[in-house]
Amino acid sequence: MTMQPIRQIFEDAPDFIPVPEALRHRRVEIILWPLDPTPNEADEGLTDYERVKVDKIEIPSRDELHVRR
């Protein structure tokens, strides 16, 4: 039996998020991603110099990363 990923949006995140019985004691990936535009408390102390804005981020492919020169 193949389990489909579960995506759930909480309007007000609880202190604890329950894990479904079928996923307990298994290898899982959990991603917590804030959906509101409120700035993170960690970002409040950053200056414009420390907070870099770029037009494009280029990520090399796996092959490009492991090229022997």
Secondary structure as UniProt FT lines:
FT   HELIX           21..23
FT   TURN            24..25
FT   HELIX           41..43
FT   TURN            44..45
FT   TURN            48..50
FT   HELIX           62..65
//
